[in-house]
Amino acid sequence: MIYLFHGIFAACLAAYGIAAWLVTKEKLEITNPTFVRFQRSYLFIYTLVIMSDWLQGPYLYELYSVYQFDESRIATLYVTGFASSALFGTFTGSFADRFGRKRMALVFCVLYSLSCFTKQYASYSLLMVGRVLGGISTSLLFSVFESWYLHEHVQTFDYPSEWTADTFSKSTLLNGIVAVTAGVISHIVAVVMNFGPVSPFMTAIVFLVMAGVAIQLLWTENFGAENDKSVEPSINCSESLVHIFRHPRVLLVGLMQSLFESCMYIFVFMWTPVLKPSDPPLGIIFAAFMVAIMLGSALFDHCFSASMPTARILQASFILMFSSLALSSIFINYPLICFCSFLVLEVACGLYFPSIGYLRGQHVPEEYRSAIMNWFRVPLNIVVSGVLLILFSNQGSSRSIFVLCAGMAGIGILCSTLFYKRFGVERKSAAVSPQRTIESA
C-alpha cells in the first residue's frame, strides 16, 4: 500500500511538470520592469509571512499533547483560535482601512510573534491568550496584505487590474512550495536537531521579524475610506456590512469564499484520521497535496490565458470540490480512493485562490476592502468552530461531516453559477496583449 502512495505522488509531480511546461509555453509574461519589481517585493514579504504561518501547523497538536492536555482542552484551544478570528476580525479590518494597511501588517508581525512566544509555556491560560492573539493575527494575514497590494496595484501605480491575476496565481504557487519547505524545516528543528515541538514556533518568529523589517523598508502606507480618520472603526465596520448586503455581487463573492474555505478548513482536520488506517507516509501525502495545489495554480494560468472568465474557473473549483467530497463520503472506508479524491480537492484549491483573489479585487470596494474581507471570514470561522466541537466530542462521523461539506460545496456551485450569469462577463485584453505590457512601462 505504501508504494501506491509514493507512486501517486510521483504521478502528481509528473502532471505538474507537464502542466507547468505547457503553461510557460503559452503564457505571455508581463515584462513591465516597475511592475515586476513591485510584484517581487510583495511576493517576497508574502512568502515570509506565509512561511511563519505554515511552520506552526505540523506540531501544534503534538505540542499540546506534550503538555499533557486532554482532547477536550485541546479542542477548546483550537475553537478559541477560530472564535477569536470571527469576533475580532470584523474590527481589525476596519482599523486597517482607517489607520493604514502597512501599520496593521506590522501589528500582525508583533501579535503573531507573541502568539508563537506563548507556546514555550505549559500554562493553559497563557496558551489560550496565544490562541486569541493567533486568531486576530490570522484575520490580519488574510485581509491586510491583499488589501495593501490591491491598493498599490490599482490606486498608486494604476496597473491594469487584470494583472492582479498573475500575482495571485504566483502567490498560490508559492504557497504550495512554502508549505512543503515549512514542513521540512519544522521536522529538522523539532526532530533531527531534537529541539522539540516548540522549536518550529520559535523559528516562525525569525521569519516574522524578517517580514516586519522588510515591510518597514519596502512598503509605503495606504488607507481605505479615502484616509478619512474621522470615521470611527465601529461605523466603518457597520457600513461595510451594510455594503455587503446592498450589493449582490459583493454578497455572492463573500458567500462563495465562506463556503469554499469552510470546507477546506474542515478537510484539514479530517484527512489524517480518514487515511490513518492504511498507515500512510504522512509526509509524502502532505507533499502530494501541495503539488496538487501547484497543479491547480498552473491550470488557472492556462484558463485565464485562454480568456476563460474567472467566475467560470471558480465554478470549476466548486465542482471539483463537490465531486471530491461526495466521493470521499461514499468510499470513506477505502483510504486509497479517499487519497485520490483529496488530491482532486487540492487541485480545486489551486484554482480557487487566484480566482477568488481576482474577483475580490474586481468587486470589493477599496474604501471598505479590509473590513469586508474580514466579514467574509466570520461565517467560515463559525462553521469550522461548530464542526470541530462535533468532531472532538465524537458526536459526528467522518462520513456525515463529508456529506455536510459536499452540501456546502453544492451550494457554492449554485452561487458561482448565479454570479457568472449576472456578473461574470470580463474583458482581459490588457492581460493578454504584449503591446499593452510594453506601453505601460
Long-range contacts (C-beta under 8 A, 24 or more apart in sequence): 1-278, 1-279, 1-280, 1-336, 2-279, 2-280, 2-281, 4-336, 5-280, 5-281, 5-284, 5-285, 5-288, 5-336, 5-339, 6-281, 6-284, 8-288, 8-339, 8-340, 8-343, 9-284, 9-285, 9-287, 9-288, 9-291, 12-288, 12-291, 12-292, 12-295, 12-343, 13-291, 15-295, 16-291, 16-292, 16-294, 16-295, 16-298, 19-295, 19-298, 19-299, 19-302, 20-294, 20-298, 22-302, 23-298, 23-301, 23-302, 23-305, 26-302, 26-305, 27-301, 27-302, 27-305, 28-305, 28-432, 28-434, 28-437, 30-163, 30-166, 30-437, 31-434, 31-437, 31-438, 31-441, 32-159, 32-437, 32-438, 32-440, 32-441, 33-441, 34-157, 34-441, 35-157, 35-159, 35-163, 35-440, 38-152, 38-153, 38-157, 39-166, 39-167, 39-170, 41-218, 42-149, 42-152, 42-167, 43-167, 43-170, 43-171, 43-174, 44-214, 44-218, 45-145, 45-211, 45-214, 45-215, 45-218, 45-219, 46-145, 46-171, 46-174, 47-174, 47-178, 48-207, 48-208, 48-210, 48-211, 48-214, 49-108, 49-109, 49-141, 49-145, 49-207, 49-208, 49-211, 50-174, 50-175, 50-178, 51-178, 51-181, 51-182, 51-204, 51-207, 52-112, 52-116, 52-204, 52-205, 52-207, 52-208, 52-211, 53-112, 53-138, 53-141, 53-204, 54-178, 54-179, 54-182, 54-183, 55-182, 55-185, 55-186, 55-200, 55-201, 55-203, 55-204, 55-207, 56-116, 56-134, 56-200, 56-201, 56-204, 57-182, 57-186, 58-182, 58-183, 58-186, 58-187, 58-190, 58-200, 59-186, 59-190, 59-197, 59-198, 59-200, 59-201, 62-197, 63-119, 63-197, 63-198, 63-201, 64-127, 66-196, 66-197, 67-122, 67-127, 68-122, 69-124, 71-392, 72-392, 72-393, 73-124, 74-392, 75-388, 75-389, 75-391, 75-392, 75-393, 76-128, 77-127, 77-128, 77-131, 78-131, 78-388, 78-392, 79-385, 79-388, 79-389, 80-128, 80-131, 80-132, 80-135, 81-131, 81-132, 81-134, 81-135, 81-138, 82-135, 82-381, 82-382, 82-384, 82-385, 82-388, 83-135, 83-381, 83-385, 84-131, 84-132, 84-133, 84-134, 84-135, 84-136, 85-135, 85-136, 85-138, 85-139, 85-377, 85-381, 86-135, 86-377, 86-378, 86-381, 86-382, 86-385, 87-135, 88-132, 88-135, 88-136, 88-139, 89-135, 89-136, 89-138, 89-139, 89-143, 89-374, 89-375, 89-377, 89-378, 89-381, 90-237, 90-241, 90-371, 90-374, 90-375, 90-378, 91-233, 91-234, 91-237, 92-136, 92-139, 92-140, 92-143, 92-144, 92-370, 92-374, 93-139, 93-143, 93-144, 93-237, 93-240, 93-370, 93-371, 93-372, 93-373, 93-374, 93-375, 94-233, 94-234, 94-236, 94-237, 94-240, 94-370, 94-371, 95-233, 96-140, 96-143, 96-144, 96-147, 96-224, 96-370, 96-371, 97-147, 97-223, 97-224, 97-225, 97-236, 97-367, 97-368, 97-369, 97-370, 97-371, 98-223, 98-224, 98-225, 98-228, 98-229, 98-231, 98-233, 98-236, 99-223, 99-229, 100-221, 100-222, 100-223, 101-144, 101-145, 101-147, 101-148, 101-151, 101-221, 101-222, 101-223, 101-224, 101-370, 102-148, 102-215, 102-219, 102-220, 102-221, 102-222, 103-221, 104-140, 104-144, 104-370, 105-140, 105-144, 105-145, 105-148, 105-215, 105-219, 106-212, 106-215, 106-216, 107-140, 108-137, 108-140, 108-141, 108-144, 109-208, 109-209, 109-211, 109-212, 109-215, 110-212, 111-136, 111-137, 111-140, 112-137, 112-141, 112-204, 112-208, 113-204, 113-205, 113-208, 113-209, 116-201, 116-202, 116-204, 116-205, 116-208, 117-201, 117-205, 119-198, 119-201, 120-198, 120-201, 120-202, 139-374, 139-377, 142-373, 142-377, 143-369, 143-370, 143-373, 143-374, 143-377, 144-370, 146-357, 146-360, 146-373, 147-224, 147-369, 147-370, 147-373, 148-219, 148-222, 150-360, 150-361, 150-366, 150-369, 151-222, 151-224, 151-366, 151-369, 152-220, 152-222, 153-361, 154-361, 154-366, 155-222, 155-366, 156-220, 156-222, 159-440, 160-430, 160-431, 160-436, 160-440, 161-361, 161-362, 161-430, 162-428, 162-430, 162-431, 163-430, 163-431, 164-357, 164-358, 164-361, 165-300, 165-304, 165-310, 165-354, 165-357, 165-358, 165-431, 166-431, 168-353, 168-354, 168-357, 168-358, 169-297, 169-300, 169-301, 169-304, 169-354, 171-353, 171-354, 171-357, 172-293, 172-294, 172-296, 172-297, 172-300, 172-350, 172-353, 172-354, 173-294, 173-297, 173-298, 175-293, 175-353, 176-290, 176-291, 176-293, 176-294, 176-297, 176-350, 177-290, 177-294, 179-286, 179-290, 179-293, 180-286, 180-287, 180-290, 183-283, 183-286, 183-287, 187-283, 224-366, 224-367, 224-368, 224-369, 224-370, 224-371, 225-367, 225-368, 226-367, 236-368, 236-371, 237-371, 239-368, 240-368, 240-371, 240-372, 240-375, 241-375, 243-365, 243-368, 243-372, 244-372, 244-375, 248-422, 249-363, 249-419, 249-422, 249-423, 250-363, 250-364, 250-365, 250-372, 252-415, 252-418, 252-419, 252-423, 253-356, 253-359, 253-360, 253-363, 253-364, 253-376, 253-419, 254-372, 254-375, 254-376, 255-412, 255-415, 256-314, 256-318, 256-356, 256-412, 256-415, 256-416, 256-419, 257-356, 257-360, 257-376, 257-377, 257-380, 258-376, 258-377, 258-378, 258-379, 258-380, 258-383, 259-318, 259-408, 259-409, 259-411, 259-412, 259-415, 260-317, 260-318, 260-321, 260-352, 260-356, 260-409, 260-412, 261-377, 261-380, 262-379, 262-380, 262-383, 262-384, 262-405, 262-408, 263-321, 263-325, 263-405, 263-408, 263-409, 263-412, 264-345, 264-349, 265-380, 265-384, 266-383, 266-384, 266-387, 266-401, 266-405, 267-325, 267-342, 267-345, 267-405, 269-387, 269-388, 269-391, 270-391, 270-398, 270-401, 270-402, 271-338, 271-342, 273-398, 274-328, 274-332, 274-335, 274-338, 274-398, 275-335, 275-338, 275-339, 275-342, 277-335, 278-335, 278-336, 280-335, 280-339, 285-339, 288-343, 289-342, 289-343, 289-346, 290-346, 292-343, 292-344, 292-346, 292-347, 292-349, 292-350, 293-346, 293-347, 293-349, 293-350, 294-350, 295-347, 295-350, 296-346, 296-347, 296-348, 296-349, 296-350, 296-351, 296-352, 297-350, 297-351, 297-353, 297-354, 298-350, 299-347, 299-350, 299-351, 300-350, 300-351, 300-354, 300-355, 303-351, 304-354, 304-428, 304-431, 305-432, 307-428, 307-432, 309-420, 309-424, 309-425, 309-426, 310-355, 310-358, 310-359, 310-362, 310-424, 310-426, 311-355, 311-359, 311-416, 311-419, 311-420, 311-423, 311-424, 311-426, 312-420, 312-424, 313-351, 313-355, 314-351, 314-352, 314-355, 314-356, 314-359, 314-416, 314-419, 315-413, 315-416, 315-417, 315-420, 316-348, 316-351, 317-348, 317-349, 317-351, 317-352, 317-355, 318-348, 318-409, 318-412, 318-413, 318-416, 319-413, 320-344, 320-345, 320-347, 320-348, 320-351, 321-345, 321-348, 321-352, 321-409, 321-412, 322-406, 322-409, 322-410, 322-412, 322-413, 324-348, 325-402, 325-403, 325-405, 325-406, 325-409, 326-402, 326-406, 328-402, 329-399, 329-402, 329-403, 329-406, 332-398, 332-399, 332-402, 362-426, 363-423, 383-408
